[in-house]
């Protein structure tokens, strides 16, 4: 599935496969992220979500009063996605942008979120270095992705490819296989310092719908976040950096 699409083809694919005009419920990675992210929010802070899709997290933060809409930003390569979010959160700043050419000032954001996106990048380190440049020293970067240390989901991924059933796991034009170790390595190379992991989506595919938030919290208390299928990793941009 890792076909070398052009940027234009990639954007067209996401527009064609956009998921409608109704906001989807939060995914397990959204629910895992939200409590920690809320703890980092304050009215003066700026947040950006990259590859925002429907921007569930920014919308929830604004609706619950944790951040003012004017301090919320987001980008996506899909025009359909950005049009949707502008209707959902009209006071925010949402634009179609290429993650390789982010049009934000250096040291601009206190908080940056990139969920289920890194696996769709041809050159993730290039993007992570861009992200590092737009976050303020001391700011935080949250990232989630499919973690194929979770062996039941890895088996489904391999079968989806071998049997040509991409719909089994939602495979996209660029869809790389990562583990928590690989993503932590890329983030470290970009200049970030790892702070913590938050696990979500622990169960095998057939039992996915049975995992409650309480069960997820139990697994996290057991420090098993590294094994979950959709972990959220929290990084910090050091106050002093040589990059």
Secondary structure, 3 states (H helix, E strand, C coil): CCCCCCHHHHHHHHHHCCCCCCCCCCCHHHHHHHHHHHHHCCCCCCEEEECCCCCHHHHHHHHCCCCCHHHEEEEECCHHHHHHHHHHCCCCEEEECCHHHCCCCCCCEEEEEEECCHHHCCCHHHHHHHHHHHEEEEEEEEEECCECCCHHHHHHHHHHHHCCCHHHCCCCCCCCCECHHHHHHHHHHHCEEEEEEECCCCCCHHHHHHCCHHHHHHHHHCCCHHHCCCCEEEEEECCCCCC
